[in-house]
Amino acid sequence: MEKPRLTRLTQIVTLLQSKRLVTATELSKKFQVSVRTIYRDIRTLENSGIPVVTEEGKGYFLQEGYQLPPIMFSEDEANALITAEQLILKNKDASLIENYSEAITKIKAVLRHSQKGKADLLSQRIAFRANAEKEQSSNYLIQIQSAITNYYLLDLGYLSLENNFTNRVVEPFALYSTNENWLLIAYCRLRNEFRVFRLDCIQDMKVLNDTFTPHKMTLEEYFKICQEKYDIPLT
């Protein structure tokens, strides 16, 4: 029983490093153990010198500034990353391709020597037929992601599919992808309601220094409102 627990403890530390806050309930569901077992695991980590901080009533996080040794990927995990790389290279947003390519290069640097050869081989043996022409129709995805998480206003020069150009100041809320195109859900201050903007229709964009009050709504709640308003099925 000790080996599975050691594996679980290692994975808990990895999760703590990858997220701002992790709850005991979340951990118990992931590892299929009781919450009481998670409490014991956290105490074990604390006693071993891992600086786990408990935020009462909310969850756990690692003390800021604490760094773990480089993570070693299993062969299956490395294969999953290489597969994702090939898929993203077919994306139509240039900023996503550029940033993921830089990130995957850093990830490959920590692979074991034997894994690197296999990763190179696998990348040559995977093909996605989507976007075969390698069209890149937008270059704003990464900037918009940052604006969403930092609550920055966006100033858009937007050309609609009907060929109408307008300037919009919007409060970015969420992103989703459909038919290989990215779409931004945002509160439009010109129309005073939530609107959906295709990234490939954005002619120019400025991230403003002004921030907005976060919207007290989840993405699931937004889709439910749309379903009720327009009587469309959720997908």
Secondary structure, DSSP 8 states (H G I E B T S, - for coil): -HHHHHHHHHHHHHHHHHSS-B-HHHHHHHHT--HHHHHHHHHHHHHTT--EEEETTTEEEE-TT---------HHHHHHHHHHHHHHTT-SBHHHHHHHHHHHHHHHHTS-HHHHHHHHHHHHS----TTTT----B--HHHHHHHHHHTEEEEEEEE-TTS-EEEEEEEEEEEEEETTEEEEEEEETTTTEEEEEEGGGEEEEEEEEEE----S--HHHHHHHHHHHHT----
